[in-house]
Amino acid sequence: MLLLLIMNIVLCVAICNNAEYEINGECCPMCDPGKRVHKRCDAYTSTTCDSCHVKTYTDAPNGLTECLPCSLCDPSNGLRVKKACTLKSNTVCEPLPGYYCIDFFSNCQKAIKHSNCSPGHYINQTGTEFSDTVCDECPAGSYSDGTLCKLHTK
């Protein structure tokens, strides 16, 4: 009796291949990137897929009924669009000029303005889109307005 129960449980769990997704113990064909499931498959029909709507995407074969929302590159977070969202790919954001990314997961989500060097310091390394400006102190006998060190004159 226990063996029969275990066999029933095993038979209810579908083992789908890479191009399928499981729903209610059935293996259904996935939709292509840029598409979503409009109607799930059943014993008689295959999955019906529809294109994603504007400002949504899917970047891999899927069994989603809704596409993923495109990321926004908010200028108030120091960002601008590097690559626009398509039906098959999310928006790619980059820092505004003079900013660098501080929150990078798979896409830059927040950037802040590069630091300015204070008087008496110079720019040792200019900021990039992934790093802040590096400032160093001017050597004795020199001064700086925050960019380059200049020797004192007599």
C-alpha positions in Angstrom: 0.0 0.0 0.0 2.8 2.4 0.9 4.7 1.6 -2.3 1.5 2.4 -4.3 1.2 5.7 -2.6 4.9 6.6 -3.3 4.5 5.6 -6.9 1.4 7.9 -7.2 3.3 10.8 -5.7 6.2 10.3 -8.0 3.9 10.1 -11.1 2.3 13.4 -10.2 5.5 15.3 -10.3 6.4 16.0 -13.9 10.1 16.0 -15.0 10.2 18.6 -17.8 13.0 19.1 -20.2 14.9 22.4 -20.6 12.4 23.8 -23.2 9.4 23.1 -21.0 7.9 24.4 -17.8 5.8 22.4 -15.3 2.2 23.4 -14.4 -0.2 21.2 -12.5 1.9 18.1 -13.1 2.0 18.8 -16.9 5.0 19.8 -19.0 4.2 22.7 -21.3 6.4 24.2 -24.0 8.0 27.5 -23.0 7.6 30.8 -24.8 10.5 32.3 -26.6 12.3 35.5 -25.3 10.2 38.5 -26.0 7.0 36.5 -25.4 4.8 35.3 -22.6 2.2 32.6 -22.0 -1.2 33.7 -23.3 -2.8 30.2 -22.8 -1.3 27.3 -20.9 -1.1 24.0 -22.6 -3.5 21.1 -21.8 -3.8 17.5 -22.9 -5.0 18.6 -26.3 -3.3 21.9 -27.1 0.2 23.4 -26.9 1.1 26.6 -25.1 -0.1 29.8 -26.9 2.3 32.7 -26.6 1.9 36.4 -27.1 4.5 39.2 -27.5 5.3 41.3 -24.5 3.7 44.7 -24.2 5.6 47.9 -24.6 7.9 48.7 -21.6 8.0 44.9 -20.7 10.4 42.1 -21.7 11.5 38.5 -21.2 15.1 37.7 -21.9 15.0 33.9 -21.8 12.6 31.0 -22.7 9.8 31.1 -20.0 6.5 30.0 -18.7 5.5 33.5 -17.4 2.0 34.8 -17.9 3.2 38.4 -17.6 6.4 39.9 -19.0 8.9 41.7 -16.7 8.7 45.5 -16.3 11.6 47.4 -17.9 13.9 49.2 -15.5 13.8 53.0 -15.4 17.0 55.1 -15.5 16.0 57.9 -13.2 18.1 61.1 -13.5 17.3 61.9 -9.8 19.4 58.7 -9.1 22.2 60.0 -11.3 21.3 57.7 -14.2 20.6 57.8 -17.9 19.7 55.2 -20.6 22.7 53.4 -22.1 20.6 50.9 -24.0 16.8 51.1 -24.3 14.6 48.2 -23.3 13.4 45.9 -26.0 10.9 43.0 -25.9 14.0 40.7 -25.4 16.2 42.7 -23.1 15.9 45.1 -20.1 17.0 48.7 -20.1 20.7 49.2 -19.4 21.4 52.3 -17.3 24.7 54.2 -16.9 25.7 57.0 -14.7 25.3 60.6 -15.9 28.5 62.4 -16.9 30.4 63.3 -13.7 28.7 60.5 -11.7 29.7 56.9 -10.7 27.6 53.8 -10.0 27.3 52.9 -6.3 24.6 50.2 -6.6 25.4 47.7 -9.3 23.6 44.4 -9.3 23.0 43.4 -12.9 22.3 47.0 -13.9 23.4 50.3 -12.4 20.5 51.3 -10.1 22.0 54.4 -8.4 24.9 56.8 -9.0 26.4 59.8 -7.2 28.4 62.7 -8.3 32.2 62.4 -8.3 34.0 64.0 -5.4 35.8 67.3 -5.8 39.3 67.6 -4.3 39.6 70.3 -1.7 42.3 73.0 -1.8 45.7 71.6 -1.0 44.8 68.4 -2.7 45.1 67.2 -6.3 43.3 64.7 -8.5 45.4 61.6 -8.4 42.9 59.5 -10.3 40.0 60.8 -12.3 36.6 59.3 -11.5 35.1 56.8 -13.8 31.6 55.4 -14.2 32.5 52.7 -11.5 34.8 54.7 -9.2 35.0 58.0 -7.4 37.8 60.6 -7.9 40.9 59.8 -5.8 42.5 62.9 -4.2 45.9 63.2 -2.6 47.6 65.9 -0.6 50.0 68.2 -2.4 53.7 67.9 -1.3 55.3 70.5 0.9 56.1 73.7 -0.9 53.2 73.5 -3.3 49.5 74.4 -3.4 46.4 73.4 -5.3 42.9 74.7 -6.1 41.7 71.1 -6.1 43.0 69.9 -9.5 46.8 70.1 -9.9 49.6 71.0 -7.5 51.7 74.1 -8.3 55.0 75.0 -6.7 55.1 78.2 -4.6 57.0 81.0 -6.2 59.5 83.3 -4.4 
